[in-house]
Amino acid sequence: MSGIYIHIPFCKQACHYCDFHFSTSLRYTQEMTDAICKEIVMKKDRIKDELGSIYFGGGTPSLLPEKSFQQIFDTITRHFAITTNAEITIEANPDDLNAAKIAVLRQLPINRFSIGIQSFFEEDLRWMNRAHNAVEAETCIKRSQDAGFENLSLDLIYGYPLLTDSKLLENINKAISFQTPHISAYAMTVEPRTALASAIKKGKQVPVNDEQAAAQFTLLTEKLAIAGFDQYEISNFSLPGKHAVHNTNYWRGIPYLGIGPSAHGFDGFNRYLNVANNAHYMNFLENGQLAETVEELHICDRFNEYIMTSLRTMWGTDLRKIRVDFGKVFAEETKKNLDIFKQRKWVTEQNEVVTLTADGKLFADYIASELFLLPEEIAEKI
């Protein structure tokens, strides 16, 4: 089943590490909502089957008023068939999830929150320039559960200078204690043109330590495994049967619509990239034009994306699928290129399905890049 990703480009303030597209001005919320709805209508024919997921990302979607959500849902339901058990997720910040806001969201079709906790420690949240505090990080979870939102995902960050191993363990234990079915955990990365990158360059912040991040990743995976969580994707952990539908479909290469400024969409063969500028995006849609560029994917591009996404999951990279979808040469080259990683015990192969070992997960991006194939390499062998 296909899905829709809707990018809501508004935030209260900029986190020091964030390079996502957003604006801190809410002045044009209604105009943005109108543009998003126009784009949904203009792209309605790209999805033929029922929607199995709708995902509001950002930015901070929980900043949207009820009328905006209702307008978007009304537009979607007029033009798409939605499965009865569709996963409908909203990314939310703890400070937005007060009792009044949760009561509003309860009246909408939303059935899953992805909450940006990041840390339960006050000093860490201040260091990140998060909008919420440590008390809100905890109270918003219980408040959401009391209101009937049991399908929650909590985001945590590891590998930053303030985070000792003992603090990480406390963050993990606290997340587990809330009995939420899903936890996402990401290594702190220093992106160009962020406040964190600037502070490190000026010597005002300590650089991120890769060895610390690797050690804390191992600590995290071991602790969550003991608690019964599946590491179904490198950064995502869930109790059995509670995998995120929307993101799982993405990793499995299932088509989805990308709506909103900076959003990406995929139809199985091409990728669609929306302009990362709010004013330009709204102007395009106001004039009846899509604010996107089309990236026509070569068969090697599609193969490389499959390698990158599938290798990160517990379902692994299927050589039989490669043979069917891309051809015998792609499967043979992949099998040959895997030999060095089998010798290092970074990957295992069973019934032609390749998965990363615990050690291999530390080198996932490197392994994937070494398996990538270029058009000229394939042309020589066909």
SULNORQUI-V868857 format. One record per residue. OMEGA is omega as a letter, one per 30 degrees, with the letter a starting at -180 (* if undefined). NEAR is the number of other C-alpha atoms within 8 Angstrom. D_CENTER is the distance of its C-alpha to the mean C-alpha in Angstrom with 2 decimals. Layout:
((OMEGA NEAR D_CENTER) (OMEGA NEAR D_CENTER))
//
This chain:
((a 8 17.95) (l 13 16.06) (l 13 13.53) (l 12 13.15) (a 14 10.34) (a 13 12.25) (l 15 11.67) (a 13 14.00) (a 14 15.23) (l 14 17.10) (l 12 17.18) (a 8 20.24) (a 8 20.17) (l 9 18.41) (a 8 16.98) (a 10 18.77) (a 13 15.90) (l 8 13.62) (l 8 13.83) (l 6 11.64) (l 11 14.06) (l 10 15.86) (l 9 19.46) (l 9 21.22) (l 8 23.81) (a 7 23.63) (a 4 26.79) (a 7 25.50) (a 8 23.31) (l 7 25.55) (l 8 25.82) (l 10 22.05) (l 11 21.92) (a 8 24.78) (l 13 23.15) (l 12 19.94) (l 11 22.33) (a 9 24.39) (l 12 21.57) (a 11 20.68) (a 9 24.37) (a 8 24.73) (a 9 22.01) (a 9 23.11) (l 6 24.93) (l 7 22.02) (a 10 20.97) (a 5 23.86) (a 7 22.74) (l 11 21.63) (l 14 18.23) (l 14 16.57) (l 14 13.51) (a 14 12.99) (l 13 9.91) (l 12 10.82) (a 12 8.43) (g 13 10.13) (a 13 12.28) (a 14 13.48) (a 15 14.03) (l 11 16.33) (a 8 18.77) (l 8 19.63) (a 7 23.05) (a 8 23.81) (l 6 25.62) (l 10 22.68) (a 10 20.55) (l 9 23.69) (a 10 24.34) (l 11 20.95) (l 8 21.31) (l 8 24.90) (a 11 24.02) (a 9 21.54) (l 9 24.07) (a 6 26.86) (a 8 25.38) (l 9 23.24) (a 8 23.99) (l 9 21.54) (a 8 21.86) (a 4 23.43) (a 5 20.75) (l 10 17.70) (a 13 14.60) (a 11 14.22) (l 13 11.54) (l 13 11.85) (a 14 10.13) (l 13 13.33) (a 13 15.18) (a 14 18.00) (l 11 20.72) (a 9 20.04) (l 14 20.36) (a 10 24.15) (a 7 26.37) (a 7 27.03) (l 9 23.44) (l 11 22.56) (l 9 25.75) (a 9 24.73) (l 10 21.30) (a 9 23.24) (a 6 25.26) (a 8 22.37) (a 7 20.74) (l 11 17.57) (a 9 17.40) (l 13 14.27) (l 13 13.16) (a 12 10.07) (a 12 12.26) (l 11 11.85) (a 11 14.80) (l 9 14.30) (l 12 17.97) (a 12 20.97) (a 7 23.35) (a 9 24.80) (l 6 25.55) (l 11 22.04) (l 15 20.66) (l 9 23.47) (l 8 22.79) (a 9 19.20) (l 10 20.72) (a 11 18.66) (a 8 20.27) (l 10 20.75) (a 11 23.12) (l 11 23.42) (l 7 25.35) (l 10 22.85) (a 14 20.09) (a 9 22.26) (a 8 24.01) (l 12 21.07) (a 10 19.96) (a 9 23.54) (l 11 24.11) (l 12 21.22) (l 9 22.49) (a 7 26.04) (l 9 25.17) (l 6 23.96) (a 11 20.17) (a 8 19.90) (a 10 16.51) (l 12 14.58) (l 13 11.58) (l 14 12.28) (l 13 10.40) (l 13 12.83) (l 11 13.50) (l 13 16.21) (l 15 18.42) (a 11 19.82) (a 9 23.62) (a 5 24.28) (l 10 22.59) (l 7 25.31) (l 7 24.86) (l 6 26.67) (l 8 24.39) (l 12 21.30) (l 9 23.19) (l 8 24.01) (a 11 20.43) (a 11 19.54) (l 8 22.77) (l 8 22.24) (l 11 18.81) (a 9 20.52) (l 7 23.52) (l 8 21.83) (l 6 21.34) (a 13 17.85) (a 10 16.53) (l 15 13.01) (l 13 12.01) (a 11 8.98) (a 10 10.73) (l 9 10.17) (l 10 13.24) (l 11 14.55) (a 6 14.71) (a 9 17.33) (l 10 16.35) (l 6 19.39) (l 7 20.67) (l 12 19.29) (l 8 21.75) (l 11 20.98) (a 12 21.79) (a 9 24.92) (l 10 26.05) (a 11 25.81) (a 7 27.71) (l 7 30.36) (a 7 30.74) (l 7 29.76) (l 8 26.89) (l 7 26.84) (l 6 24.60) (a 10 21.67) (a 9 23.18) (l 7 21.57) (l 6 23.95) (a 8 22.99) (a 13 19.27) (a 10 20.28) (a 8 22.67) (l 12 20.35) (l 11 17.70) (l 8 20.65) (a 8 21.81) (a 11 18.54) (l 9 18.30) (a 8 22.00) (a 9 22.03) (l 12 19.31) (l 10 21.05) (a 7 24.29) (l 7 22.85) (a 8 22.04) (l 11 18.27) (l 10 17.08) (a 13 14.81) (l 11 13.45) (a 9 10.86) (a 8 11.61) (a 8 9.29) (a 11 9.30) (l 14 12.68) (l 14 14.35) (a 11 17.95) (l 8 19.41) (a 5 18.48) (l 8 15.69) (l 11 12.65) (a 7 9.87) (a 9 11.40) (a 12 8.97) (l 7 6.34) (l 9 9.68) (l 11 11.25) (a 10 9.01) (l 11 9.93) (l 9 13.37) (l 9 13.88) (a 11 14.64) (l 12 15.25) (l 13 13.51) (l 14 14.60) (a 15 12.96) (l 15 14.90) (a 14 15.62) (l 15 16.21) (a 11 14.01) (l 14 12.04) (l 11 11.99) (a 13 13.45) (a 12 14.83) (a 11 18.08) (a 7 18.59) (a 8 20.73) (l 10 19.66) (a 12 16.73) (a 12 17.13) (l 13 16.25) (a 15 17.12) (a 12 19.07) (l 9 17.47) (a 9 20.48) (a 9 21.03) (l 6 24.76) (l 9 24.67) (a 15 22.09) (l 11 24.32) (l 8 27.45) (a 11 26.41) (l 13 25.67) (l 8 28.81) (l 6 30.77) (a 6 29.40) (l 7 27.36) (a 8 23.77) (a 11 22.16) (l 8 20.60) (a 8 21.51) (l 8 21.42) (l 8 20.60) (a 7 22.77) (l 10 21.45) (l 7 24.24) (l 7 24.37) (l 11 23.57) (a 8 20.37) (l 10 19.27) (a 12 20.53) (l 12 18.77) (l 8 15.35) (l 13 16.30) (a 12 17.36) (a 11 14.30) (a 11 11.87) (a 12 14.56) (a 16 15.91) (a 12 12.88) (l 13 13.46) (l 10 16.51) (l 9 17.75) (a 12 18.25) (a 11 19.66) (a 9 22.50) (l 12 25.48) (l 9 27.04) (l 8 24.20) (a 13 24.48) (a 12 28.20) (a 8 27.94) (a 6 25.23) (l 11 26.17) (a 9 29.63) (a 9 31.75) (l 10 31.64) (a 11 27.85) (a 13 28.19) (l 8 31.20) (l 8 29.70) (a 10 26.60) (l 9 28.93) (a 7 31.12) (l 9 28.37) (a 10 27.14) (a 8 30.57) (a 7 30.14) (l 10 26.98) (l 10 28.83) (l 7 31.68) (a 7 29.53) (l 10 28.13) (l 13 24.53) (l 13 24.07) (l 10 25.97) (l 8 26.95) (a 6 28.17) (l 4 29.29) (l 8 27.69) (a 12 24.18) (l 13 22.88) (l 13 20.67) (l 15 20.07) (l 10 22.36) (l 7 21.60) (a 9 23.00) (a 12 21.21) (l 11 17.75) (a 7 18.84) (a 8 19.45) (a 11 16.72) (l 7 16.13) (a 7 19.91) (a 10 20.75) (a 12 18.54) (l 8 20.11) (l 7 23.51) (l 11 23.02) (l 10 22.19) (l 9 25.15) (a 7 26.68) (a 8 28.73) (l 6 31.92) (a 8 31.47) (a 11 31.18) (a 7 33.96) (a 6 36.36) (a 6 35.92) (* 5 36.07))
//
